[in-house]
Amino acid sequence: MKPGIHPDYVETTVHCGCGNTFTTRSTKKSGQIVVEVCSQCHPFYTGKQKILDSGGRVARFEKRYGKRKAAAADK
């Protein structure tokens, strides 16, 4: 690496909204990072993930073409 062109890589404390705190390394000069979600409270990592289908494209496709199959089977 070229000397003098890279930022300092310092120890940084990360504070999550859930209260979890951990230490990592970063180029942020203050040494403090505040995040809303971390691996301790994120639904993907905790297993509390919900799959939400708000009647999107798949539901609209099934609504349109699913009825045609049912109507064709009756004839």
N, CA, C, O and CB atoms as a CASP TS submission, in Angstrom:
PFRMAT TS
TARGET T0000
AUTHOR 0000-0000-0000
METHOD Language model
MODEL 1
PARENT N/A
ATOM      1  N   MET     1       0.839  -1.184   0.000  1.00  0.00           N
ATOM      2  CA  MET     1       0.000   0.000   0.000  1.00  0.00           C
ATOM      3  C   MET     1       0.882   1.244   0.000  1.00  0.00           C
ATOM      4  O   MET     1       1.962   1.272   0.590  1.00  0.00           O
ATOM      5  CB  MET     1      -0.953   0.000   1.217  1.00  0.00           C
ATOM      6  N   LYS     2       0.396   2.240  -0.664  1.00  0.00           N
ATOM      7  CA  LYS     2       1.105   3.510  -0.704  1.00  0.00           C
ATOM      8  C   LYS     2       0.943   4.231   0.632  1.00  0.00           C
ATOM      9  O   LYS     2      -0.175   4.333   1.136  1.00  0.00           O
ATOM     10  CB  LYS     2       0.590   4.391  -1.867  1.00  0.00           C
ATOM     11  N   PRO     3       2.011   4.723   1.205  1.00  0.00           N
ATOM     12  CA  PRO     3       1.889   5.419   2.494  1.00  0.00           C
ATOM     13  C   PRO     3       1.249   6.795   2.336  1.00  0.00           C
ATOM     14  O   PRO     3       1.508   7.514   1.370  1.00  0.00           O
ATOM     15  CB  PRO     3       3.264   5.561   3.150  1.00  0.00           C
ATOM     16  N   GLY     4       0.403   7.145   3.311  1.00  0.00           N
ATOM     17  CA  GLY     4      -0.153   8.485   3.375  1.00  0.00           C
ATOM     18  C   GLY     4      -1.429   8.723   2.590  1.00  0.00           C
ATOM     19  O   GLY     4      -1.974   9.825   2.663  1.00  0.00           O
ATOM     20  N   ILE     5      -1.942   7.739   1.833  1.00  0.00           N
ATOM     21  CA  ILE     5      -3.162   7.988   1.059  1.00  0.00           C
ATOM     22  C   ILE     5      -4.377   7.243   1.610  1.00  0.00           C
ATOM     23  O   ILE     5      -5.507   7.516   1.206  1.00  0.00           O
ATOM     24  CB  ILE     5      -2.943   7.593  -0.384  1.00  0.00           C
ATOM     25  N   HIS     6      -4.153   6.315   2.519  1.00  0.00           N
ATOM     26  CA  HIS     6      -5.253   5.523   3.056  1.00  0.00           C
ATOM     27  C   HIS     6      -5.709   6.075   4.407  1.00  0.00           C
ATOM     28  O   HIS     6      -4.880   6.512   5.205  1.00  0.00           O
ATOM     29  CB  HIS     6      -4.836   4.052   3.195  1.00  0.00           C
ATOM     30  N   PRO     7      -7.028   6.058   4.674  1.00  0.00           N
ATOM     31  CA  PRO     7      -7.513   6.540   5.976  1.00  0.00           C
ATOM     32  C   PRO     7      -7.125   5.570   7.091  1.00  0.00           C
ATOM     33  O   PRO     7      -6.861   4.392   6.845  1.00  0.00           O
ATOM     34  CB  PRO     7      -9.048   6.729   5.949  1.00  0.00           C
ATOM     35  N   ASP     8      -7.095   6.081   8.306  1.00  0.00           N
ATOM     36  CA  ASP     8      -6.784   5.232   9.460  1.00  0.00           C
ATOM     37  C   ASP     8      -7.894   4.218   9.666  1.00  0.00           C
ATOM     38  O   ASP     8      -9.073   4.533   9.506  1.00  0.00           O
ATOM     39  CB  ASP     8      -6.586   6.083  10.738  1.00  0.00           C
ATOM     40  N   TYR     9      -7.512   3.007  10.021  1.00  0.00           N
ATOM     41  CA  TYR     9      -8.441   1.900  10.247  1.00  0.00           C
ATOM     42  C   TYR     9      -8.476   1.669  11.750  1.00  0.00           C
ATOM     43  O   TYR     9      -7.604   0.996  12.298  1.00  0.00           O
ATOM     44  CB  TYR     9      -8.012   0.587   9.460  1.00  0.00           C
ATOM     45  N   VAL    10      -9.490   2.232  12.421  1.00  0.00           N
ATOM     46  CA  VAL    10      -9.521   2.242  13.884  1.00  0.00           C
ATOM     47  C   VAL    10     -10.591   1.303  14.429  1.00  0.00           C
ATOM     48  O   VAL    10     -11.520   0.910  13.723  1.00  0.00           O
ATOM     49  CB  VAL    10      -9.763   3.659  14.397  1.00  0.00           C
ATOM     50  N   GLU    11     -10.437   0.961  15.688  1.00  0.00           N
ATOM     51  CA  GLU    11     -11.444   0.156  16.369  1.00  0.00           C
ATOM     52  C   GLU    11     -12.699   0.998  16.553  1.00  0.00           C
ATOM     53  O   GLU    11     -12.626   2.148  16.985  1.00  0.00           O
ATOM     54  CB  GLU    11     -10.918  -0.366  17.739  1.00  0.00           C
ATOM     55  N   THR    12     -13.864   0.413  16.218  1.00  0.00           N
ATOM     56  CA  THR    12     -15.122   1.155  16.234  1.00  0.00           C
ATOM     57  C   THR    12     -16.167   0.378  17.017  1.00  0.00           C
ATOM     58  O   THR    12     -16.272  -0.840  16.873  1.00  0.00           O
ATOM     59  CB  THR    12     -15.617   1.432  14.798  1.00  0.00           C
ATOM     60  N   THR    13     -16.933   1.064  17.836  1.00  0.00           N
ATOM     61  CA  THR    13     -18.012   0.451  18.593  1.00  0.00           C
ATOM     62  C   THR    13     -19.321   0.694  17.858  1.00  0.00           C
ATOM     63  O   THR    13     -19.641   1.826  17.495  1.00  0.00           O
ATOM     64  CB  THR    13     -18.073   1.012  20.041  1.00  0.00           C
ATOM     65  N   VAL    14     -20.077  -0.383  17.641  1.00  0.00           N
ATOM     66  CA  VAL    14     -21.362  -0.296  16.954  1.00  0.00           C
ATOM     67  C   VAL    14     -22.460  -0.461  17.991  1.00  0.00           C
ATOM     68  O   VAL    14     -22.467  -1.436  18.743  1.00  0.00           O
ATOM     69  CB  VAL    14     -21.485  -1.373  15.824  1.00  0.00           C
ATOM     70  N   HIS    15     -23.396   0.496  18.035  1.00  0.00           N
ATOM     71  CA  HIS    15     -24.522   0.464  18.963  1.00  0.00           C
ATOM     72  C   HIS    15     -25.801   0.254  18.162  1.00  0.00           C
ATOM     73  O   HIS    15     -26.097   1.026  17.250  1.00  0.00           O
ATOM     74  CB  HIS    15     -24.599   1.777  19.809  1.00  0.00           C
ATOM     75  N   CYS    16     -26.563  -0.792  18.499  1.00  0.00           N
ATOM     76  CA  CYS    16     -27.815  -1.092  17.803  1.00  0.00           C
ATOM     77  C   CYS    16     -28.993  -0.518  18.590  1.00  0.00           C
ATOM     78  O   CYS    16     -28.885  -0.251  19.787  1.00  0.00           O
ATOM     79  CB  CYS    16     -27.986  -2.623  17.607  1.00  0.00           C
ATOM     80  N   GLY    17     -30.111  -0.334  17.902  1.00  0.00           N
ATOM     81  CA  GLY    17     -31.325   0.154  18.539  1.00  0.00           C
ATOM     82  C   GLY    17     -31.886  -0.810  19.569  1.00  0.00           C
ATOM     83  O   GLY    17     -32.614  -0.393  20.470  1.00  0.00           O
ATOM     84  N   CYS    18     -31.558  -2.107  19.453  1.00  0.00           N
ATOM     85  CA  CYS    18     -32.054  -3.104  20.405  1.00  0.00           C
ATOM     86  C   CYS    18     -31.230  -3.126  21.689  1.00  0.00           C
ATOM     87  O   CYS    18     -31.595  -3.805  22.649  1.00  0.00           O
ATOM     88  CB  CYS    18     -32.048  -4.487  19.767  1.00  0.00           C
ATOM     89  N   GLY    19     -30.121  -2.388  21.714  1.00  0.00           N
ATOM     90  CA  GLY    19     -29.275  -2.350  22.898  1.00  0.00           C
ATOM     91  C   GLY    19     -28.000  -3.157  22.754  1.00  0.00           C
ATOM     92  O   GLY    19     -27.121  -3.071  23.611  1.00  0.00           O
ATOM     93  N   ASN    20     -27.877  -3.933  21.701  1.00  0.00           N
ATOM     94  CA  ASN    20     -26.682  -4.730  21.470  1.00  0.00           C
ATOM     95  C   ASN    20     -25.523  -3.818  21.086  1.00  0.00           C
ATOM     96  O   ASN    20     -25.703  -2.845  20.353  1.00  0.00           O
ATOM     97  CB  ASN    20     -26.932  -5.789  20.374  1.00  0.00           C
ATOM     98  N   THR    21     -24.333  -4.142  21.586  1.00  0.00           N
ATOM     99  CA  THR    21     -23.128  -3.386  21.278  1.00  0.00           C
ATOM    100  C   THR    21     -22.022  -4.361  20.924  1.00  0.00           C
ATOM    101  O   THR    21     -21.833  -5.368  21.606  1.00  0.00           O
ATOM    102  CB  THR    21     -22.710  -2.479  22.467  1.00  0.00           C
ATOM    103  N   PHE    22     -21.289  -4.065  19.860  1.00  0.00           N
ATOM    104  CA  PHE    22     -20.144  -4.897  19.507  1.00  0.00           C
ATOM    105  C   PHE    22     -19.053  -4.025  18.904  1.00  0.00           C
ATOM    106  O   PHE    22     -19.294  -2.887  18.502  1.00  0.00           O
ATOM    107  CB  PHE    22     -20.554  -6.019  18.521  1.00  0.00           C
ATOM    108  N   THR    23     -17.857  -4.579  18.850  1.00  0.00           N
ATOM    109  CA  THR    23     -16.700  -3.841  18.371  1.00  0.00           C
ATOM    110  C   THR    23     -16.237  -4.420  17.042  1.00  0.00           C
ATOM    111  O   THR    23     -16.191  -5.635  16.854  1.00  0.00           O
ATOM    112  CB  THR    23     -15.559  -3.875  19.406  1.00  0.00           C
ATOM    113  N   THR    24     -15.900  -3.534  16.137  1.00  0.00           N
ATOM    114  CA  THR    24     -15.366  -3.917  14.831  1.00  0.00           C
ATOM    115  C   THR    24     -14.309  -2.889  14.456  1.00  0.00           C
ATOM    116  O   THR    24     -13.908  -2.076  15.289  1.00  0.00           O
ATOM    117  CB  THR    24     -16.499  -4.004  13.736  1.00  0.00           C
ATOM    118  N   ARG    25     -13.866  -2.921  13.231  1.00  0.00           N
ATOM    119  CA  ARG    25     -12.903  -1.926  12.766  1.00  0.00           C
ATOM    120  C   ARG    25     -13.497  -1.179  11.585  1.00  0.00           C
ATOM    121  O   ARG    25     -14.207  -1.763  10.766  1.00  0.00           O
ATOM    122  CB  ARG    25     -11.553  -2.588  12.376  1.00  0.00           C
ATOM    123  N   SER    26     -13.205   0.118  11.499  1.00  0.00           N
ATOM    124  CA  SER    26     -13.771   0.955  10.454  1.00  0.00           C
ATOM    125  C   SER    26     -12.864   2.156  10.203  1.00  0.00           C
ATOM    126  O   SER    26     -11.948   2.437  10.976  1.00  0.00           O
ATOM    127  CB  SER    26     -15.191   1.417  10.836  1.00  0.00           C
ATOM    128  N   THR    27     -13.138   2.850   9.115  1.00  0.00           N
ATOM    129  CA  THR    27     -12.393   4.079   8.826  1.00  0.00           C
ATOM    130  C   THR    27     -13.112   5.318   9.342  1.00  0.00           C
ATOM    131  O   THR    27     -12.650   6.438   9.128  1.00  0.00           O
ATOM    132  CB  THR    27     -12.158   4.211   7.329  1.00  0.00           C
ATOM    133  N   LYS    28     -14.248   5.123  10.025  1.00  0.00           N
ATOM    134  CA  LYS    28     -14.981   6.259  10.594  1.00  0.00           C
ATOM    135  C   LYS    28     -14.163   6.855  11.741  1.00  0.00           C
ATOM    136  O   LYS    28     -13.773   6.146  12.669  1.00  0.00           O
ATOM    137  CB  LYS    28     -16.400   5.821  11.093  1.00  0.00           C
ATOM    138  N   LYS    29     -13.913   8.138  11.668  1.00  0.00           N
ATOM    139  CA  LYS    29     -12.991   8.793  12.595  1.00  0.00           C
ATOM    140  C   LYS    29     -13.494   8.852  14.029  1.00  0.00           C
ATOM    141  O   LYS    29     -12.693   8.823  14.963  1.00  0.00           O
ATOM    142  CB  LYS    29     -12.711  10.176  12.122  1.00  0.00           C
ATOM    143  N   SER    30     -14.816   8.933  14.221  1.00  0.00           N
ATOM    144  CA  SER    30     -15.348   9.083  15.580  1.00  0.00           C
ATOM    145  C   SER    30     -15.235   7.799  16.394  1.00  0.00           C
ATOM    146  O   SER    30     -15.215   7.857  17.624  1.00  0.00           O
ATOM    147  CB  SER    30     -16.801   9.521  15.523  1.00  0.00           C
ATOM    148  N   GLY    31     -15.161   6.653  15.746  1.00  0.00           N
ATOM    149  CA  GLY    31     -15.069   5.391  16.472  1.00  0.00           C
ATOM    150  C   GLY    31     -16.407   4.905  16.990  1.00  0.00           C
ATOM    151  O   GLY    31     -16.448   3.942  17.756  1.00  0.00           O
ATOM    152  N   GLN    32     -17.503   5.539  16.599  1.00  0.00           N
ATOM    153  CA  GLN    32     -18.848   5.166  17.035  1.00  0.00           C
ATOM    154  C   GLN    32     -19.764   5.063  15.818  1.00  0.00           C
ATOM    155  O   GLN    32     -19.766   5.951  14.966  1.00  0.00           O
ATOM    156  CB  GLN    32     -19.408   6.198  18.059  1.00  0.00           C
ATOM    157  N   ILE    33     -20.542   3.985  15.732  1.00  0.00           N
ATOM    158  CA  ILE    33     -21.552   3.828  14.690  1.00  0.00           C
ATOM    159  C   ILE    33     -22.848   3.424  15.374  1.00  0.00           C
ATOM    160  O   ILE    33     -22.848   2.534  16.225  1.00  0.00           O
ATOM    161  CB  ILE    33     -21.116   2.769  13.608  1.00  0.00           C
ATOM    162  N   VAL    34     -23.959   4.071  15.009  1.00  0.00           N
ATOM    163  CA  VAL    34     -25.273   3.742  15.549  1.00  0.00           C
ATOM    164  C   VAL    34     -26.109   3.163  14.412  1.00  0.00           C
ATOM    165  O   VAL    34     -26.264   3.790  13.364  1.00  0.00           O
ATOM    166  CB  VAL    34     -25.968   5.003  16.186  1.00  0.00           C
ATOM    167  N   VAL    35     -26.651   1.949  14.626  1.00  0.00           N
ATOM    168  CA  VAL    35     -27.469   1.287  13.608  1.00  0.00           C
ATOM    169  C   VAL    35     -28.844   0.976  14.184  1.00  0.00           C
ATOM    170  O   VAL    35     -29.009   0.886  15.401  1.00  0.00           O
ATOM    171  CB  VAL    35     -26.783  -0.010  13.100  1.00  0.00           C
ATOM    172  N   GLU    36     -29.827   0.812  13.310  1.00  0.00           N
ATOM    173  CA  GLU    36     -31.181   0.485  13.755  1.00  0.00           C
ATOM    174  C   GLU    36     -31.360  -1.012  13.960  1.00  0.00           C
ATOM    175  O   GLU    36     -32.078  -1.436  14.865  1.00  0.00           O
ATOM    176  CB  GLU    36     -32.203   0.992  12.750  1.00  0.00           C
ATOM    177  N   VAL    37     -30.705  -1.817  13.116  1.00  0.00           N
ATOM    178  CA  VAL    37     -30.894  -3.265  13.136  1.00  0.00           C
ATOM    179  C   VAL    37     -29.536  -3.952  13.061  1.00  0.00           C
ATOM    180  O   VAL    37     -28.669  -3.549  12.287  1.00  0.00           O
ATOM    181  CB  VAL    37     -31.806  -3.724  11.967  1.00  0.00           C
ATOM    182  N   CYS    38     -29.359  -4.995  13.873  1.00  0.00           N
ATOM    183  CA  CYS    38     -28.128  -5.783  13.830  1.00  0.00           C
ATOM    184  C   CYS    38     -28.497  -7.262  13.709  1.00  0.00           C
ATOM    185  O   CYS    38     -29.674  -7.600  13.585  1.00  0.00           O
ATOM    186  CB  CYS    38     -27.247  -5.528  15.103  1.00  0.00           C
ATOM    187  N   SER    39     -27.511  -8.128  13.744  1.00  0.00           N
ATOM    188  CA  SER    39     -27.779  -9.557  13.595  1.00  0.00           C
ATOM    189  C   SER    39     -28.512 -10.143  14.804  1.00  0.00           C
ATOM    190  O   SER    39     -29.079 -11.231  14.702  1.00  0.00           O
ATOM    191  CB  SER    39     -26.478 -10.303  13.376  1.00  0.00           C
ATOM    192  N   GLN    40     -28.513  -9.457  15.931  1.00  0.00           N
ATOM    193  CA  GLN    40     -29.217  -9.946  17.119  1.00  0.00           C
ATOM    194  C   GLN    40     -30.714  -9.676  17.068  1.00  0.00           C
ATOM    195  O   GLN    40     -31.487 -10.372  17.726  1.00  0.00           O
ATOM    196  CB  GLN    40     -28.635  -9.313  18.360  1.00  0.00           C
ATOM    197  N   CYS    41     -31.140  -8.668  16.290  1.00  0.00           N
ATOM    198  CA  CYS    41     -32.556  -8.309  16.273  1.00  0.00           C
ATOM    199  C   CYS    41     -33.180  -8.343  14.878  1.00  0.00           C
ATOM    200  O   CYS    41     -34.388  -8.145  14.747  1.00  0.00           O
ATOM    201  CB  CYS    41     -32.730  -6.941  16.859  1.00  0.00           C
ATOM    202  N   HIS    42     -32.389  -8.589  13.836  1.00  0.00           N
ATOM    203  CA  HIS    42     -32.935  -8.631  12.478  1.00  0.00           C
ATOM    204  C   HIS    42     -33.779  -9.890  12.303  1.00  0.00           C
ATOM    205  O   HIS    42     -33.329 -10.975  12.673  1.00  0.00           O
ATOM    206  CB  HIS    42     -31.796  -8.587  11.421  1.00  0.00           C
ATOM    207  N   PRO    43     -34.990  -9.782  11.750  1.00  0.00           N
ATOM    208  CA  PRO    43     -35.882 -10.939  11.610  1.00  0.00           C
ATOM    209  C   PRO    43     -35.281 -12.101  10.823  1.00  0.00           C
ATOM    210  O   PRO    43     -35.604 -13.253  11.111  1.00  0.00           O
ATOM    211  CB  PRO    43     -37.150 -10.509  10.946  1.00  0.00           C
ATOM    212  N   PHE    44     -34.437 -11.846   9.862  1.00  0.00           N
ATOM    213  CA  PHE    44     -33.835 -12.928   9.085  1.00  0.00           C
ATOM    214  C   PHE    44     -32.949 -13.801   9.964  1.00  0.00           C
ATOM    215  O   PHE    44     -32.959 -15.024   9.829  1.00  0.00           O
ATOM    216  CB  PHE    44     -33.022 -12.362   7.916  1.00  0.00           C
ATOM    217  N   TYR    45     -32.186 -13.191  10.857  1.00  0.00           N
ATOM    218  CA  TYR    45     -31.261 -13.929  11.707  1.00  0.00           C
ATOM    219  C   TYR    45     -31.928 -14.504  12.947  1.00  0.00           C
ATOM    220  O   TYR    45     -31.442 -15.494  13.492  1.00  0.00           O
ATOM    221  CB  TYR    45     -30.125 -13.039  12.115  1.00  0.00           C
ATOM    222  N   THR    46     -33.019 -13.918  13.407  1.00  0.00           N
ATOM    223  CA  THR    46     -33.678 -14.409  14.619  1.00  0.00           C
ATOM    224  C   THR    46     -34.695 -15.503  14.330  1.00  0.00           C
ATOM    225  O   THR    46     -35.165 -16.160  15.259  1.00  0.00           O
ATOM    226  CB  THR    46     -34.358 -13.267  15.333  1.00  0.00           C
ATOM    227  N   GLY    47     -35.047 -15.715  13.061  1.00  0.00           N
ATOM    228  CA  GLY    47     -36.025 -16.744  12.710  1.00  0.00           C
ATOM    229  C   GLY    47     -37.458 -16.270  12.834  1.00  0.00           C
ATOM    230  O   GLY    47     -38.378 -17.082  12.744  1.00  0.00           O
ATOM    231  N   LYS    48     -37.673 -15.001  13.036  1.00  0.00           N
ATOM    232  CA  LYS    48     -39.023 -14.454  13.176  1.00  0.00           C
ATOM    233  C   LYS    48     -39.450 -13.719  11.913  1.00  0.00           C
ATOM    234  O   LYS    48     -40.247 -12.782  11.958  1.00  0.00           O
ATOM    235  CB  LYS    48     -39.095 -13.512  14.381  1.00  0.00           C
ATOM    236  N   GLN    49     -38.904 -14.163  10.790  1.00  0.00           N
ATOM    237  CA  GLN    49     -39.188 -13.509   9.515  1.00  0.00           C
ATOM    238  C   GLN    49     -40.595 -13.845   9.059  1.00  0.00           C
ATOM    239  O   GLN    49     -41.031 -14.992   9.158  1.00  0.00           O
ATOM    240  CB  GLN    49     -38.165 -13.925   8.445  1.00  0.00           C
ATOM    241  N   LYS    50     -41.298 -12.850   8.564  1.00  0.00           N
ATOM    242  CA  LYS    50     -42.648 -13.032   8.047  1.00  0.00           C
ATOM    243  C   LYS    50     -42.623 -12.797   6.549  1.00  0.00           C
ATOM    244  O   LYS    50     -41.998 -11.853   6.066  1.00  0.00           O
ATOM    245  CB  LYS    50     -43.658 -12.077   8.745  1.00  0.00           C
ATOM    246  N   ILE    51     -43.309 -13.664   5.819  1.00  0.00           N
ATOM    247  CA  ILE    51     -43.417 -13.479   4.382  1.00  0.00           C
ATOM    248  C   ILE    51     -44.725 -12.756   4.124  1.00  0.00           C
ATOM    249  O   ILE    51     -45.802 -13.260   4.443  1.00  0.00           O
ATOM    250  CB  ILE    51     -43.348 -14.843   3.609  1.00  0.00           C
ATOM    251  N   LEU    52     -44.621 -11.586   3.553  1.00  0.00           N
ATOM    252  CA  LEU    52     -45.799 -10.775   3.301  1.00  0.00           C
ATOM    253  C   LEU    52     -46.109 -10.781   1.817  1.00  0.00           C
ATOM    254  O   LEU    52     -45.254 -10.441   0.999  1.00  0.00           O
ATOM    255  CB  LEU    52     -45.598  -9.338   3.810  1.00  0.00           C
ATOM    256  N   ASP    53     -47.323 -11.163   1.466  1.00  0.00           N
ATOM    257  CA  ASP    53     -47.772 -11.072   0.084  1.00  0.00           C
ATOM    258  C   ASP    53     -48.971 -10.151   0.083  1.00  0.00           C
ATOM    259  O   ASP    53     -50.045 -10.509   0.567  1.00  0.00           O
ATOM    260  CB  ASP    53     -48.121 -12.483  -0.524  1.00  0.00           C
ATOM    261  N   SER    54     -48.787  -8.988  -0.451  1.00  0.00           N
ATOM    262  CA  SER    54     -49.851  -7.990  -0.415  1.00  0.00           C
ATOM    263  C   SER    54     -50.682  -8.012  -1.687  1.00  0.00           C
ATOM    264  O   SER    54     -51.092  -6.962  -2.182  1.00  0.00           O
ATOM    265  CB  SER    54     -49.267  -6.605  -0.203  1.00  0.00           C
ATOM    266  N   GLY    55     -50.929  -9.190  -2.211  1.00  0.00           N
ATOM    267  CA  GLY    55     -51.723  -9.283  -3.427  1.00  0.00           C
ATOM    268  C   GLY    55     -50.982  -8.720  -4.612  1.00  0.00           C
ATOM    269  O   GLY    55     -51.513  -7.891  -5.351  1.00  0.00           O
ATOM    270  N   GLY    56     -49.763  -9.164  -4.794  1.00  0.00           N
ATOM    271  CA  GLY    56     -48.919  -8.634  -5.851  1.00  0.00           C
ATOM    272  C   GLY    56     -49.166  -9.302  -7.190  1.00  0.00           C
ATOM    273  O   GLY    56     -50.281  -9.728  -7.490  1.00  0.00           O
ATOM    274  N   ARG    57     -48.129  -9.388  -7.980  1.00  0.00           N
ATOM    275  CA  ARG    57     -48.218  -9.899  -9.339  1.00  0.00           C
ATOM    276  C   ARG    57     -48.632 -11.365  -9.394  1.00  0.00           C
ATOM    277  O   ARG    57     -49.410 -11.752 -10.266  1.00  0.00           O
ATOM    278  CB  ARG    57     -46.899  -9.722 -10.034  1.00  0.00           C
ATOM    279  N   VAL    58     -48.130 -12.176  -8.486  1.00  0.00           N
ATOM    280  CA  VAL    58     -48.472 -13.599  -8.500  1.00  0.00           C
ATOM    281  C   VAL    58     -49.955 -13.797  -8.228  1.00  0.00           C
ATOM    282  O   VAL    58     -50.617 -14.576  -8.913  1.00  0.00           O
ATOM    283  CB  VAL    58     -47.637 -14.367  -7.467  1.00  0.00           C
ATOM    284  N   ALA    59     -50.469 -13.104  -7.242  1.00  0.00           N
ATOM    285  CA  ALA    59     -51.893 -13.224  -6.924  1.00  0.00           C
ATOM    286  C   ALA    59     -52.745 -12.746  -8.093  1.00  0.00           C
ATOM    287  O   ALA    59     -53.782 -13.336  -8.395  1.00  0.00           O
ATOM    288  CB  ALA    59     -52.235 -12.423  -5.654  1.00  0.00           C
ATOM    289  N   ARG    60     -52.311 -11.692  -8.737  1.00  0.00           N
ATOM    290  CA  ARG    60     -53.055 -11.178  -9.879  1.00  0.00           C
ATOM    291  C   ARG    60     -53.009 -12.164 -11.048  1.00  0.00           C
ATOM    292  O   ARG    60     -54.005 -12.330 -11.752  1.00  0.00           O
ATOM    293  CB  ARG    60     -52.497  -9.815 -10.309  1.00  0.00           C
ATOM    294  N   PHE    61     -51.869 -12.815 -11.263  1.00  0.00           N
ATOM    295  CA  PHE    61     -51.740 -13.815 -12.323  1.00  0.00           C
ATOM    296  C   PHE    61     -52.651 -15.010 -12.045  1.00  0.00           C
ATOM    297  O   PHE    61     -53.362 -15.476 -12.935  1.00  0.00           O
ATOM    298  CB  PHE    61     -50.274 -14.278 -12.456  1.00  0.00           C
ATOM    299  N   GLU    62     -52.624 -15.503 -10.803  1.00  0.00           N
ATOM    300  CA  GLU    62     -53.482 -16.637 -10.448  1.00  0.00           C
ATOM    301  C   GLU    62     -54.955 -16.269 -10.563  1.00  0.00           C
ATOM    302  O   GLU    62     -55.779 -17.102 -10.941  1.00  0.00           O
ATOM    303  CB  GLU    62     -53.174 -17.117  -9.027  1.00  0.00           C
ATOM    304  N   LYS    63     -55.278 -15.050 -10.243  1.00  0.00           N
ATOM    305  CA  LYS    63     -56.664 -14.603 -10.348  1.00  0.00           C
ATOM    306  C   LYS    63     -57.119 -14.602 -11.807  1.00  0.00           C
ATOM    307  O   LYS    63     -58.241 -15.010 -12.107  1.00  0.00           O
ATOM    308  CB  LYS    63     -56.825 -13.199  -9.736  1.00  0.00           C
ATOM    309  N   ARG    64     -56.262 -14.150 -12.706  1.00  0.00           N
ATOM    310  CA  ARG    64     -56.619 -14.089 -14.124  1.00  0.00           C
ATOM    311  C   ARG    64     -56.631 -15.457 -14.790  1.00  0.00           C
ATOM    312  O   ARG    64     -57.621 -15.837 -15.416  1.00  0.00           O
ATOM    313  CB  ARG    64     -55.661 -13.187 -14.855  1.00  0.00           C
ATOM    314  N   TYR    65     -55.539 -16.196 -14.657  1.00  0.00           N
ATOM    315  CA  TYR    65     -55.369 -17.415 -15.435  1.00  0.00           C
ATOM    316  C   TYR    65     -55.789 -18.674 -14.691  1.00  0.00           C
ATOM    317  O   TYR    65     -56.008 -19.710 -15.318  1.00  0.00           O
ATOM    318  CB  TYR    65     -53.945 -17.543 -15.857  1.00  0.00           C
ATOM    319  N   GLY    66     -55.904 -18.610 -13.394  1.00  0.00           N
ATOM    320  CA  GLY    66     -56.374 -19.763 -12.632  1.00  0.00           C
ATOM    321  C   GLY    66     -57.838 -20.047 -12.917  1.00  0.00           C
ATOM    322  O   GLY    66     -58.246 -21.208 -12.943  1.00  0.00           O
ATOM    323  N   LYS    67     -58.622 -19.026 -13.126  1.00  0.00           N
ATOM    324  CA  LYS    67     -60.046 -19.188 -13.427  1.00  0.00           C
ATOM    325  C   LYS    67     -60.252 -19.768 -14.816  1.00  0.00           C
ATOM    326  O   LYS    67     -61.221 -20.496 -15.033  1.00  0.00           O
ATOM    327  CB  LYS    67     -60.772 -17.850 -13.309  1.00  0.00           C
ATOM    328  N   ARG    68     -59.377 -19.472 -15.753  1.00  0.00           N
ATOM    329  CA  ARG    68     -59.508 -20.026 -17.098  1.00  0.00           C
ATOM    330  C   ARG    68     -59.309 -21.530 -17.092  1.00  0.00           C
ATOM    331  O   ARG    68     -60.001 -22.244 -17.819  1.00  0.00           O
ATOM    332  CB  ARG    68     -58.509 -19.371 -18.045  1.00  0.00           C
ATOM    333  N   LYS    69     -58.389 -22.023 -16.296  1.00  0.00           N
ATOM    334  CA  LYS    69     -58.180 -23.471 -16.201  1.00  0.00           C
ATOM    335  C   LYS    69     -59.407 -24.142 -15.606  1.00  0.00           C
ATOM    336  O   LYS    69     -59.827 -25.196 -16.084  1.00  0.00           O
ATOM    337  CB  LYS    69     -56.932 -23.791 -15.352  1.00  0.00           C
ATOM    338  N   ALA    70     -59.983 -23.552 -14.580  1.00  0.00           N
ATOM    339  CA  ALA    70     -61.167 -24.125 -13.942  1.00  0.00           C
ATOM    340  C   ALA    70     -62.348 -24.105 -14.903  1.00  0.00           C
ATOM    341  O   ALA    70     -63.125 -25.060 -14.927  1.00  0.00           O
ATOM    342  CB  ALA    70     -61.513 -23.359 -12.654  1.00  0.00           C
ATOM    343  N   ALA    71     -62.504 -23.061 -15.684  1.00  0.00           N
ATOM    344  CA  ALA    71     -63.601 -22.964 -16.645  1.00  0.00           C
ATOM    345  C   ALA    71     -63.408 -23.967 -17.776  1.00  0.00           C
ATOM    346  O   ALA    71     -64.386 -24.541 -18.255  1.00  0.00           O
ATOM    347  CB  ALA    71     -63.702 -21.536 -17.209  1.00  0.00           C
ATOM    348  N   ALA    72     -62.171 -24.192 -18.215  1.00  0.00           N
ATOM    349  CA  ALA    72     -61.894 -25.147 -19.289  1.00  0.00           C
ATOM    350  C   ALA    72     -62.127 -26.577 -18.813  1.00  0.00           C
ATOM    351  O   ALA    72     -62.539 -27.423 -19.606  1.00  0.00           O
ATOM    352  CB  ALA    72     -60.450 -24.987 -19.795  1.00  0.00           C
ATOM    353  N   ALA    73     -61.878 -26.862 -17.557  1.00  0.00           N
ATOM    354  CA  ALA    73     -62.083 -28.204 -17.020  1.00  0.00           C
ATOM    355  C   ALA    73     -63.570 -28.532 -16.916  1.00  0.00           C
ATOM    356  O   ALA    73     -63.948 -29.699 -17.019  1.00  0.00           O
ATOM    357  CB  ALA    73     -61.416 -28.337 -15.648  1.00  0.00           C
ATOM    358  N   ASP    74     -64.415 -27.531 -16.714  1.00  0.00           N
ATOM    359  CA  ASP    74     -65.856 -27.754 -16.606  1.00  0.00           C
ATOM    360  C   ASP    74     -66.481 -28.098 -17.954  1.00  0.00           C
ATOM    361  O   ASP    74     -67.506 -28.779 -17.992  1.00  0.00           O
ATOM    362  CB  ASP    74     -66.534 -26.522 -16.024  1.00  0.00           C
ATOM    363  N   LYS    75     -65.897 -27.649 -19.054  1.00  0.00           N
ATOM    364  CA  LYS    75     -66.482 -27.860 -20.387  1.00  0.00           C
ATOM    365  C   LYS    75     -66.208 -29.197 -20.931  1.00  0.00           C
ATOM    366  O   LYS    75     -66.638 -29.512 -22.040  1.00  0.00           O
ATOM    367  CB  LYS    75     -65.991 -26.858 -21.339  1.00  0.00           C
TER
END
